[in-house]
Amino acid sequence: MFVESQRYDRVAVALHWLIAFGVLAQIGLGWWMLDIPKQPVGVRAGWFNLHKSIGLTLGALVVLRLAWRLAHRPPPLPPSLPRWQQAAAIATHRLLYLCLLVMPLSGYLGSSFSGYPVRFFGITLPGWAARNDALKDLFSQIHYAAAAIFMLLIALHAAAALKHLLARDGLFGRMWPGREPAAAPRADAGVTAGR
């Protein structure tokens, strides 16, 4: 059974899953809303403003998650995990965080340069940038590229989590809500217990 210190704390777990579900919904909404007809204008604008509002909220949660992580060390990876898997896990998490910051920031900047006001759940945020189609297009491309890279990283992250769940090595449960499921007994457990 995992020692409690080998798990992420409850705040980290809650933020992880809140952000995860929010991001998955946001990706689905983002791709779906691209097919909304531009006429009548209000329908498309309403969905885009919802996407922006959720994106800004998720961006704030990611900053909170990063601040929490800096103040609360995550549990170390077990030394039994091969070095290449440790390196892959660290690189994947860093890239996930980078995308989680780049997507809302680029979306917000693209919207700011679009010439349309940015609305946060119906509240119009103060405008600070003049319309600039070149910058709007640049930030939109960055937003789409970050989303595409992010989806690949999510697939990799989910595949690794599934691998650890099926292996019953205890790593999956480090971020699972509630109590940690027991890790599979080691082959030498009986020998150790008999000593």
matplotlib code that plots the C-alpha trace (Angstrom):
import matplotlib.pyplot as plt

x = [0.0, 1.2, 2.4, 0.3, 3.3, 3.6, 0.2, -0.5, -2.4, -6.1, -5.9, -3.5, -5.8, -9.0, -7.3, -6.0, -9.4, -11.3, -8.9, -8.9, -12.7, -12.8, -10.2, -11.8, -15.1, -13.3, -11.6, -14.9, -16.6, -13.8, -13.9, -17.7, -18.2, -16.0, -18.8, -21.5, -22.7, -21.6, -25.2, -27.1, -24.1, -25.5, -25.5, -21.9, -20.7, -22.5, -20.7, -17.3, -17.8, -18.6, -15.4, -13.4, -15.0, -14.2, -10.7, -9.9, -11.3, -9.2, -6.1, -6.6, -7.0, -3.8, -1.9, -3.4, -2.3, 1.2, 1.5, 0.2, 2.7, 5.6, 4.6, 3.8, 6.4, 4.9, 5.6, 8.8, 8.6, 9.6, 13.2, 11.9, 10.5, 13.0, 14.9, 13.5, 9.9, 10.8, 12.3, 9.2, 6.8, 8.7, 8.8, 5.2, 4.0, 6.1, 4.7, 1.1, 1.6, 3.1, 0.1, -2.3, -0.8, -0.3, -3.9, -5.8, -3.2, -3.1, -6.9, -7.2, -4.7, -6.2, -9.6, -8.1, -6.8, -10.0, -11.7, -14.5, -14.9, -13.9, -16.8, -16.3, -19.6, -21.4, -19.2, -17.4, -13.7, -11.9, -10.4, -6.7, -5.7, -6.7, -7.8, -4.8, -5.7, -2.1, -1.7, -5.1, -4.2, -0.8, -2.3, -5.1, -2.5, -0.6, -3.9, -4.7, -1.2, -1.1, -4.5, -3.3, -0.1, -2.1, -4.4, -1.4, 0.0, -3.3, -3.4, 0.2, -0.7, -3.8, -2.0, 0.7, -2.0, -3.8, -0.5, 0.1, -3.5, -3.3, 0.2, -1.2, 2.1, 0.4, 1.4, -2.1, -3.6, -1.2, -3.6, -6.8, -9.4, -10.1, -7.9, -5.1, -5.9, -3.4, -0.5, 0.0, 2.0, 5.7, 7.0, 9.4, 6.9, 6.5, 10.3, 10.7, 7.8, 9.3, 12.6]
y = [0.0, 3.5, 5.7, 8.9, 11.1, 9.4, 10.9, 14.4, 16.4, 16.9, 20.5, 19.3, 16.4, 18.6, 21.2, 18.6, 17.0, 20.3, 21.6, 18.3, 18.1, 21.8, 21.6, 18.5, 20.4, 23.5, 21.5, 20.0, 23.4, 25.0, 22.6, 22.5, 26.3, 26.7, 25.2, 27.6, 29.8, 33.4, 34.5, 35.4, 37.0, 36.7, 32.9, 32.5, 35.4, 33.9, 30.6, 32.3, 34.5, 31.4, 29.7, 32.8, 33.0, 29.3, 29.7, 32.7, 30.8, 27.8, 30.0, 31.4, 27.8, 26.8, 29.7, 28.7, 25.1, 26.1, 28.4, 25.5, 23.1, 25.5, 25.8, 22.1, 19.7, 16.9, 13.4, 12.0, 9.4, 6.0, 5.0, 1.7, 3.7, 3.5, 6.8, 7.3, 7.1, 9.6, 11.9, 11.4, 12.2, 15.4, 16.6, 15.8, 17.6, 20.7, 20.8, 20.3, 23.2, 25.3, 24.6, 25.3, 28.8, 29.5, 28.6, 31.0, 33.7, 33.5, 33.2, 36.3, 38.3, 37.2, 38.3, 41.6, 42.4, 41.3, 44.6, 43.0, 43.3, 40.4, 39.4, 37.4, 35.6, 38.7, 41.3, 43.4, 43.6, 46.9, 47.1, 47.9, 47.1, 48.5, 46.2, 44.5, 41.8, 40.5, 40.1, 38.6, 36.0, 35.3, 34.7, 32.6, 30.4, 30.1, 29.2, 26.4, 25.1, 24.9, 23.2, 20.6, 19.9, 19.8, 17.1, 15.0, 15.4, 14.6, 11.3, 10.5, 11.4, 9.3, 6.3, 6.5, 6.7, 3.7, 1.8, 2.4, 1.6, -1.8, -2.4, -1.8, -0.2, 2.5, 5.4, 5.9, 6.4, 9.2, 11.6, 9.7, 11.3, 9.5, 6.8, 5.2, 1.7, -0.9, -1.5, -5.1, -7.2, -7.5, -11.0, -10.9, -9.7, -13.1, -13.6, -10.1, -10.8, -14.1, -12.5]
z = [0.0, -0.8, 2.0, 2.2, 1.4, -2.0, -3.0, -4.2, -1.6, -1.8, -3.1, -5.9, -6.8, -6.8, -9.0, -11.3, -12.0, -12.1, -14.7, -16.6, -16.9, -17.7, -20.4, -22.0, -22.2, -23.5, -26.3, -27.3, -27.2, -29.1, -32.1, -32.1, -32.2, -35.3, -37.3, -36.0, -38.9, -38.7, -39.3, -37.1, -35.3, -31.8, -31.6, -32.7, -30.5, -27.4, -27.7, -28.4, -25.3, -23.2, -24.6, -23.7, -20.2, -19.5, -20.9, -18.7, -15.6, -16.5, -17.0, -13.5, -12.1, -13.8, -12.2, -8.9, -9.5, -10.4, -7.3, -5.1, -6.7, -6.1, -2.4, -2.0, -3.4, -5.4, -4.3, -5.8, -8.6, -7.3, -8.0, -9.5, -12.4, -15.3, -15.9, -19.4, -18.0, -15.3, -17.9, -20.1, -17.2, -16.3, -19.9, -20.5, -17.4, -18.2, -21.8, -20.5, -18.1, -20.9, -23.2, -20.3, -20.0, -23.7, -24.7, -22.6, -23.0, -26.8, -26.9, -24.8, -26.8, -30.1, -28.9, -27.6, -31.1, -32.9, -32.5, -30.5, -26.7, -24.5, -22.3, -19.1, -18.3, -19.7, -18.1, -20.7, -19.8, -20.5, -23.9, -24.1, -27.6, -31.0, -33.7, -35.4, -37.8, -38.2, -34.4, -34.1, -36.7, -35.1, -31.7, -33.2, -34.9, -31.6, -29.9, -32.4, -32.5, -28.7, -28.6, -31.2, -29.2, -26.0, -27.4, -28.3, -24.8, -23.2, -25.2, -24.1, -20.5, -20.5, -22.1, -19.4, -16.7, -18.1, -18.3, -14.6, -13.7, -15.5, -14.0, -10.5, -9.6, -7.4, -9.6, -11.0, -7.5, -6.6, -8.4, -8.0, -5.7, -2.4, -1.0, -2.8, -4.3, -3.0, -5.3, -6.5, -4.1, -5.1, -5.9, -3.1, -0.5, 1.1, 1.4, 3.0, 5.4, 6.5, 7.5]

ax = plt.figure().add_subplot(projection="3d")
ax.plot(x, y, z, "-o")
ax.set_aspect("equal")
plt.show()
